[in-house]
Amino acid sequence: MTKETEEYRPLRDLDLNNARNENESYEDYRKRLKQNESILKLYNTVGLDAFKEMFPAGIGEALKNSAEEAYNENEKANAKKLPKELGEAK
């Protein structure tokens, strides 16, 4: 009987490489390094169990969801702003 257990990898989908990627701007590179530093600091502070509780699907999934939410909020703000600007132009 084989027991299959899914291994929890909290830092999956996270680019921890300190080298700048080929198609990465310097600003994005610095932002990624700072983000990695804060994530690793949190992970080292709270430990694996608490990190797993906070991010059950891993930090990569949480960052992806956060980016999508920010994009959607920005789209909503732009949609509200656009009709006002069109009304002023008339």
Backbone as CSV, one residue per row, in Angstrom:
resi,resn,N_x,N_y,N_z,CA_x,CA_y,CA_z,C_x,C_y,C_z
1,MET,0.845,-1.174,0.000,0.000,0.000,0.000,0.891,1.238,0.000
2,THR,0.702,2.075,-0.964,1.504,3.295,-1.029,0.681,4.465,-0.542
3,LYS,1.329,5.258,0.221,0.658,6.434,0.761,1.178,7.658,0.010
4,GLU,0.271,8.350,-0.646,0.661,9.542,-1.383,0.394,10.774,-0.527
5,THR,1.423,11.530,-0.297,1.268,12.781,0.436,1.810,13.898,-0.428
6,GLU,1.078,14.957,-0.463,1.524,16.109,-1.237,2.474,16.926,-0.381
7,GLU,3.643,17.125,-0.889,4.656,17.879,-0.154,4.352,19.374,-0.247
8,TYR,4.342,20.036,0.895,4.085,21.474,0.923,5.378,22.211,0.636
9,ARG,5.378,23.005,-0.403,6.541,23.810,-0.764,6.109,25.277,-0.739
10,PRO,6.389,25.971,0.355,5.880,27.338,0.515,6.478,28.347,-0.458
11,LEU,7.677,28.110,-0.940,8.338,29.089,-1.809,8.284,28.687,-3.275
12,ARG,7.378,27.776,-3.608,7.207,27.358,-4.995,6.720,28.551,-5.820
13,ASP,7.106,28.609,-7.057,6.736,29.684,-7.988,7.307,31.042,-7.583
14,LEU,8.377,31.026,-6.815,9.013,32.270,-6.394,10.439,32.274,-6.933
15,ASP,10.809,33.321,-7.627,12.148,33.426,-8.204,13.106,33.965,-7.141
16,LEU,13.847,33.075,-6.510,14.772,33.469,-5.449,16.184,33.727,-5.972
17,ASN,16.358,33.685,-7.272,17.659,33.917,-7.876,18.078,35.378,-7.666
18,ASN,19.289,35.590,-7.172,19.769,36.947,-6.947,20.237,37.634,-8.222
19,ALA,20.432,36.873,-9.272,20.877,37.458,-10.530,19.694,38.077,-11.262
20,ARG,19.964,39.147,-11.976,18.923,39.820,-12.753,18.601,38.977,-13.982
21,ASN,17.321,38.774,-14.237,16.893,37.989,-15.395,17.132,38.766,-16.679
22,GLU,17.158,38.052,-17.781,17.477,38.648,-19.072,16.500,39.753,-19.472
23,ASN,15.219,39.505,-19.330,14.194,40.462,-19.772,13.600,41.246,-18.617
24,GLU,14.376,41.476,-17.572,13.883,42.146,-16.373,14.517,43.533,-16.263
25,SER,13.684,44.538,-16.103,14.227,45.886,-15.937,14.890,46.000,-14.570
26,TYR,15.713,47.000,-14.419,16.422,47.176,-13.147,15.441,47.456,-12.018
27,GLU,14.401,48.223,-12.296,13.399,48.528,-11.274,12.672,47.269,-10.824
28,ASP,12.298,46.421,-11.793,11.627,45.163,-11.450,12.550,44.243,-10.665
29,TYR,13.826,44.241,-11.036,14.815,43.427,-10.345,14.953,43.853,-8.884
30,ARG,15.067,45.136,-8.640,15.191,45.638,-7.261,13.919,45.354,-6.468
31,LYS,12.770,45.498,-7.112,11.487,45.223,-6.468,11.393,43.741,-6.078
32,ARG,11.828,42.862,-6.978,11.791,41.419,-6.713,12.725,41.046,-5.566
33,LEU,13.919,41.634,-5.534,14.856,41.350,-4.453,14.301,41.794,-3.101
34,LYS,13.703,42.964,-3.074,13.123,43.469,-1.827,11.960,42.591,-1.381
35,GLN,11.136,42.175,-2.330,10.010,41.300,-2.029,10.504,39.954,-1.494
36,ASN,11.518,39.385,-2.139,12.084,38.118,-1.674,12.644,38.242,-0.264
37,GLU,13.312,39.347,0.002,13.886,39.565,1.327,12.800,39.601,2.399
38,SER,11.713,40.300,2.119,10.638,40.391,3.116,9.919,39.052,3.290
39,ILE,9.752,38.298,2.210,9.112,36.980,2.301,9.963,36.022,3.116
40,LEU,11.275,36.001,2.839,12.168,35.116,3.586,12.258,35.511,5.055
41,LYS,12.205,36.811,5.329,12.231,37.279,6.716,10.980,36.803,7.452
42,LEU,9.826,36.925,6.804,8.574,36.454,7.398,8.628,34.946,7.634
43,TYR,9.101,34.214,6.640,9.193,32.753,6.740,10.113,32.345,7.893
44,ASN,11.251,33.003,8.021,12.191,32.675,9.091,11.673,33.100,10.459
45,THR,10.842,34.119,10.500,10.296,34.612,11.772,9.185,33.708,12.295
46,VAL,8.223,33.368,11.438,7.052,32.630,11.910,7.203,31.119,11.823
47,GLY,8.059,30.636,10.949,8.260,29.200,10.815,7.342,28.572,9.788
48,LEU,7.608,27.303,9.510,6.889,26.584,8.453,5.415,26.403,8.769
49,ASP,5.088,26.010,9.990,3.694,25.722,10.335,2.804,26.958,10.205
50,ALA,3.253,28.081,10.739,2.468,29.310,10.645,2.409,29.799,9.196
51,PHE,3.491,29.649,8.460,3.532,30.070,7.061,2.547,29.236,6.240
52,LYS,2.484,27.944,6.552,1.550,27.062,5.859,0.106,27.451,6.166
53,GLU,-0.126,27.885,7.384,-1.459,28.323,7.781,-1.852,29.616,7.061
54,MET,-0.887,30.530,6.921,-1.161,31.812,6.257,-1.310,31.654,4.746
55,PHE,-0.486,30.802,4.157,-0.455,30.615,2.705,-0.584,29.126,2.379
56,PRO,-1.783,28.566,2.431,-1.941,27.125,2.216,-1.540,26.666,0.810
57,ALA,-1.666,27.509,-0.177,-1.295,27.135,-1.545,0.123,27.581,-1.887
58,GLY,0.821,28.160,-0.935,2.167,28.660,-1.189,2.144,30.156,-1.452
59,ILE,3.281,30.771,-1.270,3.383,32.226,-1.417,3.235,32.657,-2.883
60,GLY,3.662,31.817,-3.816,3.541,32.155,-5.233,2.097,32.351,-5.653
61,GLU,1.234,31.476,-5.172,-0.197,31.582,-5.481,-0.797,32.826,-4.839
62,ALA,-0.379,33.127,-3.613,-0.882,34.316,-2.924,-0.457,35.591,-3.655
63,LEU,0.766,35.640,-4.135,1.238,36.808,-4.880,0.485,36.962,-6.197
64,LYS,0.218,35.847,-6.854,-0.519,35.883,-8.117,-1.931,36.418,-7.893
65,ASN,-2.587,35.929,-6.843,-3.940,36.395,-6.529,-3.938,37.870,-6.156
66,SER,-2.933,38.293,-5.431,-2.816,39.695,-5.034,-2.643,40.595,-6.262
67,ALA,-1.827,40.158,-7.200,-1.613,40.933,-8.419,-2.901,41.032,-9.235
68,GLU,-3.649,39.930,-9.303,-4.912,39.947,-10.040,-5.920,40.888,-9.381
69,GLU,-5.976,40.885,-8.054,-6.888,41.785,-7.343,-6.520,43.242,-7.578
70,ALA,-5.232,43.541,-7.537,-4.785,44.912,-7.771,-5.137,45.351,-9.194
71,TYR,-4.961,44.457,-10.152,-5.295,44.770,-11.541,-6.788,45.042,-11.685
72,ASN,-7.606,44.193,-11.064,-9.065,44.369,-11.155,-9.513,45.671,-10.496
73,GLU,-8.928,46.011,-9.358,-9.272,47.271,-8.697,-8.878,48.461,-9.556
74,ASN,-7.727,48.367,-10.202,-7.266,49.442,-11.068,-8.191,49.598,-12.273
75,GLU,-8.639,48.479,-12.824,-9.568,48.531,-13.955,-10.888,49.187,-13.547
76,LYS,-11.381,48.860,-12.364,-12.633,49.457,-11.884,-12.474,50.960,-11.690
77,ALA,-11.335,51.372,-11.131,-11.088,52.799,-10.913,-11.001,53.531,-12.240
78,ASN,-10.355,52.925,-13.223,-10.246,53.550,-14.541,-11.603,53.617,-15.230
79,ALA,-12.435,52.607,-15.026,-13.759,52.597,-15.645,-14.624,53.713,-15.073
80,LYS,-14.495,53.994,-13.790,-15.261,55.072,-13.169,-14.730,56.439,-13.605
81,LYS,-13.425,56.511,-13.774,-12.776,57.770,-14.112,-13.050,58.161,-15.571
82,LEU,-13.099,57.188,-16.450,-13.247,57.439,-17.878,-14.543,58.181,-18.229
83,PRO,-15.713,57.761,-17.739,-16.934,58.520,-18.087,-16.899,59.959,-17.598
84,LYS,-16.293,60.211,-16.448,-16.200,61.583,-15.942,-15.360,62.431,-16.874
85,GLU,-14.242,61.859,-17.335,-13.359,62.607,-18.241,-14.044,62.875,-19.572
86,LEU,-14.824,61.901,-20.045,-15.546,62.096,-21.296,-16.608,63.174,-21.148
87,GLY,-17.258,63.240,-20.008,-18.264,64.266,-19.747,-17.664,65.645,-19.704
88,GLU,-16.452,65.776,-19.184,-15.769,67.062,-19.103,-15.311,67.532,-20.485
89,ALA,-15.025,66.578,-21.359,-14.508,66.928,-22.690,-15.592,67.509,-23.578
90,LYS,-16.843,67.214,-23.294,-17.939,67.698,-24.156,-18.155,69.166,-24.056
